[in-house]
Amino acid sequence: MKPFQVVVGNVGHVYDGSNWMSACAVYSKYINMSKSNIGRAAGEPVTLFHNGEIKREYFGTLEQQD
């Protein structure tokens, strides 16, 4: 397992690698897609992991709906 992973709600793993800058870029890209309601990432949560621990987390709009 690589040290950095980005996971998006119903999309799954979208990044699995060793580069912090690349992981952050992918994380930001999917947050923008989630906020913009684009494609499968629309409204979905986005999580950035480092060595299996959550480092950053965006909850998305789907988590806030009742």
N, C-alpha and C positions, 0 to 999 in steps of 0.2 A: 504494500500500500504506500502510495506517495504521501508526502507530508501535508499537502493542501488539497482539499476537496470543496467543490461548490455543489450544493444540492438544491433543486427547485421543485417545490410541491409535487404535482403530478407528472412532472417531466423526468425527474430523477437526477442522477449525477450528470452534470454538464462540464465539470472540470475535475481532473485528477492528475496533479503534477507536482513539480518541485519548485516552481517559480512563484514567489509571493506576489510580484507585480502582475503577472498573468492571472493569478487567482483573483486578485482584487479587481482587475479589469473585467473579467467574466462576471464576478459578483455584481459590480455596478451595472453592467449591461443588462443582466436579468432583472435587477431591481427596476431599471427604467422600463423594461418590457412589461413587468408586472404592474407598475403604476400607470402605464399607457394603455393597458388592456389589449396588448398585442399577442396574438397566437395562444398557444397552450400555456404560456407563462402568465397570462392575464390574471391579475389578482392573487397569484400564488405566493407563498412564502419562499424566501431565498436565504440559505444558510451557508456561511463560510466556516469550514473546519480546518484546524491545524493540529496534526497528530491526533485526530479523533475527538478533539475538544472544540466546542463552539467558540469562535472568535468574534464573529459578527452575525447578526440575525435581523432580517427584515420580515415582519409577520404577514405582510400582504393584506389585501382588503377582504379576501374570502374568510379569513380568521375572525374578522370583526362583525360578520353578518350573523344574524340570529335565525 
